[in-house]
Amino acid sequence: MKIDKALEAIEALGDNHVSTSATTPLREDAFKLSDNEKIALIREDVKHILETLGLDLTDDSLKGTPQRVAKMFVNEIFSGLHPQRKPDASTFKNHYKYGEMLVEKNITVYSTCEHHLLPIVGRAHVAYISNGTVVGLSKMNRIVDYYAKRPQVQERMTMQIVQDLQVVLGTKDVACVIDAKHLCVNSRGIRDIESSTVTSEFGGKFKEDSVRREFLDYIKLDTTF
């Protein structure tokens, strides 16, 4: 009976997308194993899952699936877990004295919901106001991608992007809005294919109504070319 209640609580937590920490929960020994060792272990786990489901892994179409999934987990969709893969965010002096808001909008987000391991797909909009330092535009995309490439909760991912850029730029004046579809909502459970989730994090001057409104107005601009 206690086990049933515990399972019900876990399921409710997943459906409600509750985030338990602002940082990705990692064990202390998370990087003790090499990538190749992780791939080998995950391959056997995926093989066991597929066999348990009753699939015939001798079939030409399926026999390579455990290896493909293991490599995808380690090298692609969860590659952002490893701190060595964090992108170098080169900064420069703001010699041209640009003092207005800089917005990088419509950054593609491909992430994975940590509750059901299903895709999160959407767009991120990131902005900052320089206090003397600027960062290369592509680095903003790379920082978004780095935090997206791990099991995630959208609220946490939004916060992590802002916190990282605040450190890189040496300013609190950073903001991020993410609008994304969660396949754990769209393709299972309630199966609502139309809904999306919007999260935001505003730091420094972006907490002021006028500055926040300016940022949100930029997001609405039609930039179709």
N, C-alpha and C positions, 0 to 999 in steps of 0.2 A: 504493500500500500504506500509506504514512504517513497519507494522507487518511482511508482506511478506519479505521485505528486511532484517529485523532483523533475521528472521528464516533462510534465505539464508546465512547470515553471520555466524550464529551459526553452520549450517551444514558444511560450508566450513572450519571452525575452527576444527571441529571434524575430517574431512577427512584428514586434513593436520597434525594432531597430534601435534598441537602447545601447548607447555607448557607455562602457564602464570606465574608460580612461581617455585622457587627451593625448596620450602617447600610445603607440602600437604595443600591445602586451607581448613581450618577448621573454623567453627564458634566458637565464644567465649563460647557458651553454648553447645558445641558438646557432653559433657559428663554429662550434667545435668540429663538426663534420665538414669535409670539403663538398663542393658542388657535385662532383662525381659520385661521392658516397651517398649524398642525399638522393640523387637521381636513381641510383641502384636500389635503395630502400623503397622509395616511392613507387618505382616500377613494380616491385613485388606486391605492394599494397594495392595498387590499381588492378593488377592481375587478379588478386584475390577478390576484390569487389566485383569485377566483371564476371568471374567464374561463379561467384555466389548468386549473381543475377541470372545465371543459367546460360551465359553466352559461350559459344565455342571458339576459343582463342586459337585454334588451329586453322580457322578460316583465314584466307589470304587478306581479307579486308580488316580483320581484327587482330591478327597476331602481332602487329607492330604498335598497337594502340597503347599498351602500358608504358613502353619506352617513350612514345611521343608525348603522352600526357605528363610523364615525369620530367622530361626535358622542358616542356612548356611551363610547368609549375616553377621550376628552379630558375630557368634562364629568361623567361618572358613575363608571365602575368604576376609572379610574385618576386620578381628580381629586385623590386624596391625595398625588400626587407633588409638587404645587405648594405651596411653603411659604406662599404668600399665602392658601391655603385652610385653613391650620391654625386650628382653633377657638380663640377667646379663652377662656381658662379663668380666669374671675373667682374670686378667693379672698376669704375673709372671716375675721375673727378668730373664734376659737372661744369666744365670750362665754359660752355655756352650759356650758363646761368639760367637754364630753363627752370622756372619756378612753379609751373602749373602741374596739374595732374597728368600722369601718364597712365594710359589704360591699354592693356593687352586683352582683347575680348575674343570670345569664341574659340578658346583653347580646347581642343578635343580631349575628353576624359574617357579612358577605358579602364575601369577598375573592377573589383570583385567584392561582392557583399560577403562579409565574414560570417554571416549567420547561415547562409545556404550555399555559399560558393557559386553564386550565379552572377552574371555580368551586371555592372553599373555602367551606363553609357550616357554621356551628356557633354555639356560645355561648361568651361570655367571662364570667368571674367576676373582679371586681376588688375589692381591699380596701386600706384604709390605716388607720393609727393616727395621729391628729392630734398634732402637737407645738405646737399653738397656732393652726394655720391649717386651714380647711376649704374644700372646693370644691363648687360646685353639683352636684347629682346628675346632671343631664342632661349636664354637661360631661364626666363620665366616659364616658358613652355616646358622645359626640361625638369624644373622643380615640380610643376604640376604632375608631370608624367611619373616622376620618381615616387611621389607619395601615392599616386594612383595604383602603382604596380605592387600592391600588397593586399592581403585581405583587409577590407576597410568598412568603416561606417562613414557615411558622407559628412556628418557633422565633424568628426575627427579630422578627416582629410582636409576640409575647409580651414580648420584651425591650424593644422600643421603647415599648410602652404603659407599662410599669413605669418606664422611665427618664424618660419625659416627665412622668408624675405625680410622680415624685420631685423634679424640678425645680420643678414648679408648686407643690407643697405644702411644699417645703423640708425634706423628711424622707426618709430611706432606707426607712422603714417602709411599703412598698408591695408588694403581691403581685398576681399575675394567673395564672389558669388558663384555658386555652382547650381546648375539646373540639369538634373539627370533622371533618366528612367532606370528603375530597378527591376530586373527580370524576376526577382523573387516575388514582386508584386504583380508584374505584368503577365508572367507565364505560369505562375502557380498560385496557390492560396486563393485570393480574391479574383485573380486573373483580370485585373483592370488595365487594359492595354493603353488607355488614354492618359493616365495620371503620370505626373513626374514630381520629383522632390526638389525643392529649392532650399539651399542653406546659404548663410552669409556669416562673415566675420569682418568686423570693422575695428580698426585700430587707430589711435591717435586722433588726428583731425577728422577722420572719416566718421567719428562718433557725432560730429556736429551735423545738424539737420541739413544745412545748405550744402556742405561738402558731400555728404552721403547722397543727396538728391542729384547733385551734378554727376556723380559717378553712375548712378542708376539711369540717368538720362543718356549718358554716353552709350550704355549697354543697348539702349533702345534704338540707337542710330542705325539706319539702313546702310550697311557697308557692302552691299552686293555689287560686284564688278562684272 
